[in-house]
Amino acid sequence: MRFWWLLFLCAASAWAGSTQTIPTQDRSGIQIKVGQLFDEQPRSGYAPLKITITNDTPSTHSWDFTFQSPGNSYGARGNTVTLQQSFSVPGNGERVFEVLVPLAIIGPSQYVNSSLSVQSEGYGVSASSIQLATKGGGRGYSGPAVGYSLEIDRQSGSEIREKLEKGSVTFNASIDFARLPADWRALSGFDKIWITGNEWTALPPATRLAVEQWVATGGVLHVFTTAAAPSTERRGFGEIKTVELAGAFQIAMEVERNKASISTQLSDGYRSNWPNKTLVPPYRPNSILLIGIIAVFGIVVGPVNFFIFARREKRHRIFWTTPLLSIGGALLVGLTILVQDGFAGWGRRLALIHLLPEQNSEVVLQEQASRTGLLTGSGFEFDRTALIEPITLDNLPQAAVFDGTHISGNWFSSRRIQGQWIAAVRPSRAKVQIVNASEVAQGQPPKILSSIGATLDNFFWVDATTNRVWHGTGIGPGQTVTLSPVDSAAMESQLNLSLKGLPGPRLEAMRRQITMQPNSFYATARAPKDALISTLSSIQWRDDRVLYTGPVSP
């Protein structure tokens, strides 16, 4: 029995991902293998790959890799994301490199006909490019993306896969948690993940932390068990649900009624109902002025040029007056457009920051929209531990190249409105404390102490014991403030007023999921320096807002 169990696990592991070899020259002593964790690439987020390079030569060699995620639809050009990295292996050695490849956002109306490609250049490589295998070929559904563990796959994989593939899921894939990188972004393409209680308990600490951080950014983890009663635990912006094991056979039907996937929200959800986009309207050229300039130019370069600048006896002047007038007219039109559009651009940013004091960390979910004039450069430095994806606001293809901490391409381009979605889990010691817990238990108003590095304009706390809402204003770091009671409707109204209705569909969905949680606080503030994640430095960000939330510590 044990033999068949091990045989199945090996087969399941092979199904959970595949390995391909980059062709190398005969007798070169070089072997390069590319392994993928999932048997189908997600439609957003990151794809975890493992690059194994064997160097059987006496010398150290390096290889340049280009990973490209294309968003083509029946041959039409779509969004493209490229990652460039270099790897070195000493002589007579072997190295394994874990790579997280950012993926192009694929809309629900697109059917992708190109999979993730890997190109390698360096010693011994004969055929530089391969296409990674994928089982699904890309589907255009808009439902959630679902992942499940090898044990779930073993117990009811065929039934679950059949239901999911018939339902409105974006994609589904089995996950070998033993091969999962210790980085939450490896799961960023999933909306839901299913795992058994035994597997969850047995996860190594680093892997478990990565899964919990993925949950904190908004993921939903279902833990199937027979040893515990059903329960739901909030973790950041997501939740961990303990479900009876029998539910594994019915839960596939539930996803059809659930929210849209991340990729659907970012590709379609922001086009018509994002307040930030309307607050940074596109430049509209002064058509009357431009038509007037062109009309005047036509008169000057025509009759005036012919009858005054190059009169009959000086007709030869027309060979140099006409080019000079044309250049002058072009410069005038360009200067007019530049004066109207200006340089660089400006935009608005809004973030939800969830404090996790028990882990000395915080989760940042950030939306930003900007409009640009003339850009002298579109590349920017970005935090390599964070996730960034474009928000689709028009039909123009979006292309980006990731090279270390630098991102180039047209995610920012001249005379255009663009938006980005950013998520990060980063260290933080900020927290909010109740300093008179014993008095609160006796019915006295709570006093809170904040170590958040911003002045909190409006602060609300939901008492877990009484479910009452308490309010305070103008709370700076290190200040102790006594709160006053308000009702929940006043809290919701004040939060909406403070945020000016700015959240887009994804951020608003996250905010509503965490509203009125017991022992949680909600505080609005003007974003302090370094609170938000920076992108293009030439953009002038105006009136940045942030909503802090999290548990209140005793």
Residue, then its C-alpha position, 0 to 999 in steps of 0.5 A: m500500500r505504501f508503495w502505491w501511495l509513493l507512486f501516486l505522489c510522484a505522479a501527482s508531483a509530475w502533474a503539478g508541474s513540468t520540466q523542460t530542457i534548453p538545448t545545448q551543444d554536444r559535449s559542451g558540459i552544460q545542462i539547463k533545465v527549466g521547471q515550472l510549479f504549475d501545469e498552467q500559467p496564471r492569468s495575473g501575478y507571478a509564475p514560479l520557475k526553477i532554473t537548474i544549471t549544471n556546469d561540467t566544465p572547469s571554468t565559471h560561465s554566465w547565462d543571460f535569461t529573458f522570460q516573456s509573458p505575452g498577452n496575444s489574442y488570435g495573433a493580435r498584439g496584447n500586453t507583454v511583460t519581460l523579465q531579464q536575469s543573469f545566472s553564473v555557475p562555477g566550474n564543475g558545479e550545479r546551481v538551482f535558481e528560483v525565479l518569479v516571472p511577472l505575468a501579463i494581465i490577460g482579460p476575460s475576452q482574450y484567448v491566449n495562444s502563446s505561453l510563457s517563453v524562456q530565452s537563454e544566451g551563453y556558453g554552450v546554448s544551441a537553441s536559445s528559446i523554448q515555450l513552456a508547456t501549459k495544459g489549458g491553452g488559456r481560457g477567457y473565463s472571469g471567475p476566481a483562480v483556484g489552486y489545490s494541494l496534492e492531497i486534495d488532488r488525490q482525494s477528489g482531483s478528477e471531480i474537482r477539475e471537471k467541475l472547475e473546468k465546466g464552471s466559470v473559473t479563470f484557471n485551476a492548478s494543483i500546488d506542490f507546497a514542498r516546491l513552493p518558494a518562500d515568497w507570497r507572490a508565488l501564489s499571487g495569481f490565485d484567488k482561492i487555495w484549498i489544502t488539507g489540515n494535515e498538509w497545512t500543519a506539516l508546512p515548513p515555517a517559511t512556506r507557511l508564512a508565505v501562504e499566510q502573507w498571501v492570505a493577508t493580501g486578500g487570498v482565501l485559504h480553505v483548510f479541509t479537516t475532520a478534526a475541527a469545527p468549521s470556522t473563519e479566521r480573518r488574516g489581513f485582507g483575506e481569511i482562512k476557512t476551516v471546512e469539513l473534508a466532505g465539503a471538498f466535493q461541493i465547494a467547486m460549485e460554490v466558486e461559480r457564484n463568487k467574486a471575479s478574479i484579480s485579472t478580470q478586475l484589473s483588466d475590465g473592472y476599472r474602465s468605467n467606475w474608478p473615481n481616480k480616473t475621473l479625477v485625473p481626466p486626459y488632456r484635451p487639446n485646444s482644437i480651435l487654437l490648433i486649427g487657427i495656427i494651421a490656418v495662419f501657417g497655410i496663409v504664411v507659407g502660401p500667399v505671403n511666402f509667394f507674393i512677399f518673401a519670394r516675389r517675382e524678381k526674388r523667386h529663388r528665395i522660395f527654396w529656403t523660405t518654405p523650409l524655414l517657415s515649415i520648421g517654424g510652423a512645426l515648432l509653433v505647433g509643438l510648443t503650443i501642445l507642450v504648453q497645454d500638456g506640460f512635462a511629466g504629470w500628476g496623479r492620485r494614490l490611495a492605499l489600504i494598510h493593514l497592520l499585523p503587529e503579531q508578525n511585526s509587519e504590514v500589508v499595503l494595497q495601493e491603487q494609483a492613477s496618473r495623467t502625463g504630459l511629455l515624459t523624458g523617461s518612463g523607467f522607474e525603480f521599484d521594490r523587488t519584494a512588492l507586486i505591481e500590475p497595470i490597470t487597464l484603462d484603454n485598449l493600447p497594449q501595455a509592455a514592461v521589462f523587469d531588470g533587477t529593481h528597474i522597470s521600463g516600458n510603457w506603463f507610464s507613457s506621454r499624454r496618457i492616463q495610466g493606472q497601477w495596482i501595487a501590493a506588498v508585505r513589509p516589516s513594520r512595528a506600528k500598532v495601536q494600543i488600548v492603555n486602559a483596558s481594565e477601565v474599559a472593561q468597567g464601562q469607561p471610555p477607551k484611551i488609545l496610543s498610536s505608533i503609526g507614523a501619521t496623524l490620524d484624521n479620523f479614528f474608529w475602533v469596534d469594541a469586540t465585547t460590546n460591538r460599540v464603535w468609538h471615535g477620535t480625531g487628530i491622533g498623532p504618533g505617541q499621543t494618548v487620546t480618549l475616544s467617544p462613542v458613535d454609531s456604525a452608520a456614522m463611521e461608514s459615512q465618515l470613512n466614505l467622506s474622508l476617502k472621497g469615494l476614491p477606491g476602485p473596485r478591487l480596493e473597495a471590495m477589500r475595504r468592505q470585507i474588513t468593515m466592522q470586524p471586532n477589535s479592529f480599528y479604521a483610521t484615515a490619514r493623509a499619506p506620510k512620506d514613505a507610507l506608499i510605494s513609489t514608482l515614477s519619480s517625475i509624477q507629482w502625486r497630490d493629496d495621497r490618502v491612506l486607510y489604516t486598519g488592524p487589531v488593537s493591542p492590549 
